[in-house]
Amino acid sequence: MEHVCSIIASMLRNLKSQQRSRLLNKFTENDCEKVDRLMELHFKYLEAVQQADKRIEGEKHEMVRRGEILDDAMEDEFYLRRLDAGLFVLQLICYIM
């Protein structure tokens, strides 16, 4: 799904007027079924990212409770975990919408 969303986002970014209009018209065909699918994907990936955020917040709370320091490397690790959980695809879907 990540690759498909990336391709569509890239096409929206790089296509010129007539080609871009043709792509956008695809989203209105068949009673906007592609928009409905985008919304389904949005909620799916949003939920996955929210669950990852809850786990990360729990880990942060536990680390603070133990007196550990949250350094930049740990914050980077948490960000990478959010990306793995679907944040990148969610951002692409939002861009497409």
Secondary structure, DSSP 8 states (H G I E B T S, - for coil): -HHHHHHHHHHHHH--HHHHHHHHHHTTHHHHHHHHHHHHHHHHHHHHHHHHHHHHHHHHHHHHHTT----HHHHHHHHHHHIIIIIHHHHHHHHH-
